[in-house]
C-alpha cells in the first residue's frame, strides 16, 4: 500500500468520512502518506478527525461539510476541490431504510436513491473524467454483499448497491486503458458504531459474523488495481458463491427475506431520515 500515493497522486477524497468504513479508509490512507479531503455532513467530527490525522501522520487534511442528498452537492464539491490533484476517490457515503418498502417513509427512500446512486454516479463521472484526462488515478466504490441479491425489508438499499456494483465493474473495464483503476468493495456486516445503533433492524440478530472495518479497508487497498470486485471475508465470499452458483435467485431472496424479517425491530424514535450507514456503518 505504501506506493499508492506515488502511483495515483498524493491526495485522496473520501465521502462518508466521519466514521465507520469511511473513517477507517482515512486512517489507513493517512498512514501511507496520502493528503486527505474528508467529506461528510458532520463538520465537528470531521474537524476532530483532521486534527488527529495531521498530528499522527503529518499529512494535510481538508474538511468539506456536505450533504450528498442535496442536488448540486457534487458540483459544489468539484468547485471546492478544483485546485487539488486528487489521485484517489473513495465513495463511502450511503444511507439505508430498513423495513417493508411501502411502509417506509417515501422521502427517506428517495434520499437513499439520491445518495447511494445519483451522487455516487456524479462523483465517478466527474472525477473519473479528470483522472482519465490526466492518465492516472483510482476510485473505490462501496457496494454491499446484498447488492448481488434481491433483499426483502432492505429492498431499495440492496437495489442501489446492485447499481453500484454494476457501475463499478463496468468502469473498471472502461477506464483501465486510461490508467484509472476502479474497485468495487462489497462487504458484509461490518463492526462499526452505526451497526449497533441502527433504527429498524438489529444487525446482531443476523447469523453472520461481523468483520472489523480495519480488515475490510486493508483488503480493499491491497486489491486496488488488481481486482474489479472484492468481497471481503471467507463467509461473505461463500454466501456469494452459494447464491450465484448453487441456490439461485429465488432461493436467496427467500433466505434473505427470512433472515431480515427476524432482525427487524421498531425504530427507537419516529424519523423520516434514513440511516447514514456508510458514514456510521456498512453492510
C-alpha positions in Angstrom: 0.0 0.0 0.0 2.9 2.3 0.6 3.3 3.1 -3.1 -0.4 4.0 -3.8 0.1 7.8 -3.4 3.1 7.7 -5.8 1.1 5.7 -8.3 -2.2 7.6 -8.3 -1.5 11.1 -6.8 -1.0 12.2 -3.3 -4.5 13.5 -2.4 -7.4 11.2 -1.6 -11.0 12.4 -1.4 -13.3 10.4 0.8 -17.1 10.7 1.2 -18.8 9.3 4.2 -15.6 10.0 6.1 -16.9 10.9 9.5 -17.0 7.3 10.9 -17.3 3.7 10.0 -15.6 2.4 6.9 -15.0 5.9 5.5 -13.2 6.9 8.6 -11.1 3.8 8.5 -10.1 4.5 4.9 -9.0 7.9 6.2 -6.8 6.4 8.9 -5.1 3.8 6.6 -4.6 6.2 3.7 -3.1 8.8 6.1 -0.7 6.2 7.4 0.7 5.6 3.9 1.2 9.3 3.1 -2.0 10.5 1.4 -3.2 14.0 2.0 -6.9 13.9 2.6 -10.1 15.7 1.7 -12.8 14.5 4.2 -16.4 14.9 3.1 -19.5 14.3 5.3 -22.3 16.1 6.9 -20.9 16.3 10.5 -18.3 19.1 10.4 -17.5 18.9 14.1 -16.5 15.3 13.8 -14.5 15.9 10.6 -12.6 18.7 12.2 -11.6 16.5 15.2 -10.5 13.7 12.7 -8.5 16.2 10.7 -6.6 17.4 13.8 -5.9 13.8 14.9 -4.8 12.6 11.4 -2.5 15.5 10.9 -1.0 15.2 14.4 -0.3 11.4 14.0 0.8 11.3 10.3 1.9 14.8 9.3 -0.4 14.8 6.3 -2.5 17.7 5.1 -6.2 17.3 5.8 -9.0 19.4 4.3 -12.6 19.2 5.6 -15.7 19.7 3.4 -19.1 19.6 5.1 -21.6 18.5 2.5 -24.9 16.6 2.3 -24.9 14.5 -0.8 -28.6 14.1 -0.5 -28.9 17.7 -1.7 -29.0 18.1 -5.5 -25.9 20.0 -6.7 -23.7 18.9 -3.8 -21.3 17.1 -6.1 -20.9 20.1 -8.4 -20.2 22.2 -5.3 -17.6 19.7 -4.1 -15.9 19.7 -7.5 -15.6 23.5 -7.4 -14.2 23.4 -3.8 -11.5 20.8 -4.9 -10.7 22.3 -8.3 -7.2 23.2 -7.3 -6.4 19.8 -5.7 -4.6 17.0 -7.5 -6.9 14.2 -6.5 -5.5 10.8 -7.3 -7.9 8.6 -5.3 -11.7 8.9 -4.6 -13.3 6.7 -2.0 -17.1 6.8 -2.3 -18.2 5.5 1.1 -21.3 7.7 1.8 -24.6 5.9 1.9 -28.0 5.6 3.5 -30.4 2.8 4.3 -34.0 2.4 5.3 -35.0 -1.0 6.9 -38.5 -2.4 6.8 -41.2 -3.2 4.4 -40.7 -0.9 1.3 -44.2 0.5 1.0 -44.4 1.1 4.8 -41.2 3.1 4.8 -41.1 6.9 4.5 -41.2 8.0 0.9 -38.8 10.9 1.3 -36.3 8.7 3.2 -36.3 6.1 0.4 -35.9 8.8 -2.2 -32.8 10.1 -0.2 -31.4 6.6 -0.2 -31.5 6.5 -4.0 -30.1 10.0 -4.3 -27.1 9.4 -2.1 -26.3 5.8 -2.9 -26.8 6.1 -6.7 -27.2 9.6 -8.1 -24.5 11.3 -6.0 -22.1 8.3 -6.5 -22.7 8.4 -10.2 -21.9 12.1 -10.4 -18.7 11.6 -8.3 -17.4 8.8 -10.5 -18.3 10.7 -13.7 -16.7 14.0 -12.7 -13.6 12.7 -11.0 -13.2 9.7 -13.4 -13.1 12.1 -16.3 -10.5 14.3 -14.7 -8.4 11.2 -13.9 -8.7 9.9 -17.4 -7.6 13.2 -18.9 -4.6 13.1 -16.6 -3.8 9.5 -17.3 -3.7 8.1 -13.7 -6.0 7.7 -10.7 -8.2 5.3 -8.8 -11.7 5.1 -7.4 -13.1 2.8 -4.7 -16.9 2.4 -4.7 -18.6 1.0 -1.7 -21.3 -1.6 -2.5 -22.5 -4.3 -0.2 -22.8 -8.1 -0.1 -26.6 -7.7 -0.5 -26.1 -5.9 -3.8 -25.8 -9.3 -5.5 -29.3 -10.4 -4.4 -32.9 -9.1 -4.0 -33.2 -8.4 -0.3 -36.7 -8.1 1.2 -37.0 -5.5 4.0 -34.0 -3.8 2.6 -35.3 -3.7 -0.9 -34.3 -0.2 -2.1 -30.9 -0.3 -0.3 -30.0 -3.6 -1.9 -31.1 -2.3 -5.3 -29.0 0.8 -5.0 -26.0 -1.4 -4.1 -26.6 -3.6 -7.2 -26.3 -0.4 -9.2 -23.0 0.5 -7.5 -21.6 -3.0 -8.2 -22.7 -2.9 -11.9 -21.4 0.6 -12.4 -18.1 0.0 -10.7 -17.3 -3.2 -12.6 -18.1 -1.6 -15.9 -15.9 1.4 -15.1 -13.1 -0.9 -14.2 -13.1 -2.1 -17.8 -13.8 1.3 -19.4 -11.2 3.3 -17.5 -8.4 0.8 -17.2 -6.9 1.8 -20.6 -6.8 5.4 -19.5 -4.7 4.5 -16.4 -7.5 4.7 -13.9 -8.2 1.8 -11.6 -11.8 1.2 -10.3 -12.5 -1.2 -7.4 -16.0 -2.1 -6.2 -15.9 -3.1 -2.5 -18.8 -5.3 -1.3 -18.5 -6.0 2.4 -21.0 -7.9 4.6 -21.9 -6.7 8.1 -19.1 -4.6 9.5 -18.4 -3.9 13.2 -18.9 -0.1 13.4 -20.8 2.2 15.7 -23.9 2.6 13.5 -24.3 -1.2 13.2 -25.1 -1.4 16.9 -27.5 1.7 16.9 -29.3 1.3 13.6 -33.1 2.1 13.7 -35.4 -0.5 12.3 -33.1 -3.5 12.3 -30.9 -5.4 14.8 -27.9 -6.5 12.8 -26.6 -8.6 15.7 -29.7 -10.8 15.2 -28.4 -11.9 11.7 -26.5 -15.2 11.8 -23.4 -13.6 10.1 -20.2 -12.7 11.9 -19.2 -9.0 11.6 -15.8 -8.1 10.2 -13.7 -5.2 11.5 -13.6 -2.0 9.4 -9.8 -2.2 9.6 -9.8 -5.6 8.0 -12.3 -4.6 5.2 -10.3 -1.5 4.3 -6.9 -3.3 4.4 -8.2 -5.9 2.0 -9.6 -3.2 -0.4 -6.4 -1.3 -0.5 -4.4 -4.5 -1.1 -6.6 -5.5 -4.0 -6.8 -2.0 -5.6 -5.5 -2.1 -9.2 -5.7 -5.9 -9.2 -9.4 -6.7 -9.0 -12.7 -5.2 -10.2 -14.8 -6.5 -7.3 -13.7 -7.5 -3.8 -16.0 -9.3 -1.3 -14.0 -9.4 2.0 -14.3 -12.3 4.3 -14.5 -16.1 3.6 -18.1 -16.4 4.8 -19.2 -13.5 2.7 -17.5 -15.0 -0.4 -19.0 -18.4 0.3 -22.5 -16.8 0.6 -22.0 -15.1 -2.7 -20.9 -18.3 -4.3 -23.8 -20.2 -2.8 -26.3 -17.7 -4.1 -24.9 -17.1 -7.5 -23.7 -20.6 -8.4 -25.9 -23.1 -6.4 -29.1 -21.9 -4.8 -30.2 -19.4 -7.4 -32.0 -16.0 -7.1 -35.4 -17.2 -5.9 -34.0 -19.3 -3.0 -31.6 -16.4 -2.0 -34.5 -13.9 -2.0 -36.4 -16.2 0.4 -33.4 -16.8 2.6 -32.6 -13.1 2.9 -36.2 -12.3 3.5 -36.5 -14.8 6.3 -33.3 -13.5 8.0 -34.1 -9.8 7.6 -37.7 -10.3 9.0 -36.2 -11.9 12.1 -33.9 -8.9 12.6 -36.5 -6.1 12.1 -37.3 -4.0 15.1 -39.4 -0.9 15.7 -37.4 2.4 15.3 -36.3 3.9 18.5 -37.8 7.3 17.6 -40.0 8.4 14.7 -37.9 9.7 11.8 -38.2 10.4 8.1 -34.4 10.4 7.7 -32.6 7.3 6.5 -29.6 5.9 8.5 -26.2 7.3 7.2 -24.9 3.7 7.1 -21.6 4.2 5.4 -20.7 7.2 7.5 -21.8 5.2 10.5 -21.7 1.5 9.4 -21.5 -0.7 6.3 -23.2 -3.9 5.4 
